[in-house]
Amino acid sequence: MDILLGTQKVELWYFGRGHSTGDIVVFFPEEKAAFVGYQVFLGMTPGVYSEIGGDTFEHVKTLNKMMDTLDAQQFINGHHDSILSRTDIWTYIDGVRKKQERVWELLNQGHSLEEVTLVGETQGAASVEINGNRLFLGFFDGLIKIFDITDPKSPNLLTKIKCPDEVLGLVAADNYLFINYKGMLIKGISDLSKIVDIGHYSRTEGSHGMVYRDGYVYYEKTGLTIFKIIK
């Protein structure tokens, strides 16, 4: 479908399902720029939601159709602050395809679906934290996964936490989990079966860095903010 914004031509394209069933691409032919919504997760775990029609294999087909059809040189995506190039998109497509091939390879080698799932559970993490025998992985889709690494060669997934936005950093100390996102969340993790909310600090952007020491959290974002944790 073509529309006019004043005198500028804009093309609306639907290449198929992937992330979900409603991924529309908005293409500006004069600028050779495409707004692709939430269809590219370069450097992240692909967000494909089967409950709303998403499909990882269709995801690859859909992106290939987009690349073969549009002469776009710039790609604006909902999960990246910077503009992506054609090379970036092809790199992402290739990465997803390789993950799919790896899953089939493991299944054909006789690994159980649970074992294959564990491989996927640990890939694409943006933040890593270790405290004692616990491994914490944070992802750009807002998910946090906690593993028991008593046996470092065989991590055991204990539980998952959902953060309201992308996880930019994690600090675990003194039975607290400090989550850096657009602000800071503090979770009580002494009992993983009953993770509790301790507090939060809201900002419009995430921190450049966050450190916990001796009951204080040092949170830096265009200036240092210091929090005292009262037990």
LINGI-V78937 format. One line per field, one symbol per residue. ss: DSSP state (H for helix, E for strand, L for the rest). psi: psi as a letter, one per 30 degrees, with the letter a starting at -180 (. if undefined). burial: 1 if it has 9 or more other ideal C-beta (glycine too) atoms within 8 Angstrom, else 0. A space follows every 10 residues. Layout:
ss=???
psi=???
burial=???
This chain:
ss=LEEEELLEEE EEEELLLLLL LLLEEEEELL LLEEELLLLL LLLLLLLLLH HHLLLHHHHH HHHHHHHHHL LLLEEELLLL LLLELHHHHH HHHHHHHHHH HHHHHHHHLL LLHHHHHHHH HLLLLLEEEE ELLEEEEELL LLEEEEEELL LLLLLEEEEE EELLLLLLEE EEELLEEEEE LLEEEEEELL LHHHLEEEEE EELLLLLLEE EEELLEEEEE LLLEEEEELL L
psi=kklkjcgkkk kkkjfllcea fhjkkjkjee fhkkjgbhfk hkglkkjjjf fgglkeeeee eeeeeeefek hkfkkkkfgk flklleeeee eeeeeeeeee eeeeeeeffg kleeeeeeee ffkgkfkkkk jbgkkkkklf ggkkkklkhe jffikjkelk kkkfakkflk kkkhgkjkkj biakkkkkge jffiklkell jklflllflk kkkhgkkjjk jhlkkkkkjj .
burial=0000000011 1110101111 0010111100 0111111111 1101111110 0001110111 1111111001 0101111011 0001110111 1110011011 0110011000 0000110111 0101111111 0001111111 0111111110 0000111010 1010011111 1100011111 1111111110 0000100000 1010011001 0100011111 1000101010 0
